[in-house]
Amino acid sequence: MAELFGAWSQLFGTVVGYAALPHEKTEDIVAGGWILGQHRTGLLIGRRPFEIWQDVPYGLSIFCWWPLKPSLYDDSCFTNLSS
């Protein structure tokens, strides 16, 4: 798992760098998100395997270090309500 972390940490670190404060270390933030993501897989029903693309961003988004948030709705749905 360590070699996977090394390969992906730079990618996640680049994205996290936009949300991190100047005094925060992006390497530590990514490591924390990785650990939270691993623990998440053990808590889910069915105990599925660790999925980097899903679990690491989830761990990072808990503390708002993942700036890419999904949209819950599309604003264009509300433009023509009167018609």
C-alpha positions as CSV (number, residue, x, y, z in Angstrom):
1,M,0.0,0.0,0.0
2,A,3.0,2.3,0.6
3,E,3.9,2.3,-3.1
4,L,0.3,3.2,-4.0
5,F,0.4,6.1,-1.6
6,G,3.6,7.4,-3.0
7,A,2.3,7.3,-6.5
8,W,-1.0,9.1,-5.7
9,S,0.1,11.5,-3.0
10,Q,1.5,14.0,-5.4
11,L,-1.7,14.1,-7.4
12,F,-3.9,14.6,-4.3
13,G,-1.3,17.0,-2.8
14,T,-1.7,19.3,-5.9
15,V,-5.5,19.5,-5.5
16,V,-5.3,19.8,-1.7
17,G,-2.8,22.6,-2.1
18,Y,-5.5,24.9,-3.3
19,A,-7.6,24.4,-0.2
20,A,-4.8,24.2,2.5
21,L,-3.7,27.2,4.5
22,P,-0.1,28.3,4.1
23,H,1.0,26.8,7.4
24,E,-0.6,23.4,6.7
25,K,1.6,20.6,5.2
26,T,-0.1,19.1,2.2
27,E,1.8,15.8,2.8
28,D,0.2,15.4,6.2
29,I,-3.2,16.3,5.0
30,V,-3.1,13.7,2.2
31,A,-1.8,11.1,4.6
32,G,-4.7,11.8,7.0
33,G,-7.2,11.6,4.1
34,W,-5.7,8.3,3.0
35,I,-6.0,6.8,6.5
36,L,-9.6,8.1,6.9
37,G,-10.4,6.6,3.5
38,Q,-9.0,3.2,4.5
39,H,-11.0,3.2,7.8
40,R,-14.1,4.2,5.8
41,T,-14.0,1.0,3.8
42,G,-14.0,-1.1,7.0
43,L,-17.1,0.7,8.3
44,L,-19.2,0.3,5.1
45,I,-21.7,-2.5,4.9
46,G,-20.2,-5.3,2.8
47,R,-16.6,-4.1,3.6
48,R,-15.6,-3.4,0.1
49,P,-12.0,-3.0,-0.9
50,F,-10.2,0.4,-0.6
51,E,-10.9,2.5,-3.7
52,I,-8.5,5.4,-4.0
53,W,-10.6,7.5,-6.4
54,Q,-13.6,7.4,-3.9
55,D,-12.2,6.9,-0.4
56,V,-9.3,9.4,-0.3
57,P,-11.4,12.4,-1.5
58,Y,-14.1,11.4,1.0
59,G,-11.6,11.5,3.8
60,L,-10.2,14.8,2.6
61,S,-13.7,16.4,2.2
62,I,-14.6,15.8,5.8
63,F,-12.3,18.6,6.8
64,C,-12.9,20.7,3.7
65,W,-9.5,20.0,2.1
66,W,-11.0,18.6,-1.1
67,P,-12.3,21.5,-3.1
68,L,-14.0,19.4,-5.8
69,K,-17.6,19.0,-4.4
70,P,-20.4,17.3,-6.3
71,S,-23.4,19.5,-7.2
72,L,-26.7,18.3,-5.7
73,Y,-28.8,19.9,-8.4
74,D,-28.5,21.7,-11.7
75,D,-29.6,25.3,-11.7
76,S,-31.0,25.0,-15.2
77,C,-33.8,22.8,-13.8
78,F,-35.3,25.9,-12.1
79,T,-35.1,28.4,-15.0
80,N,-38.4,27.6,-16.7
81,L,-40.7,26.8,-13.8
82,S,-43.4,29.3,-14.8
83,S,-43.8,27.8,-18.3
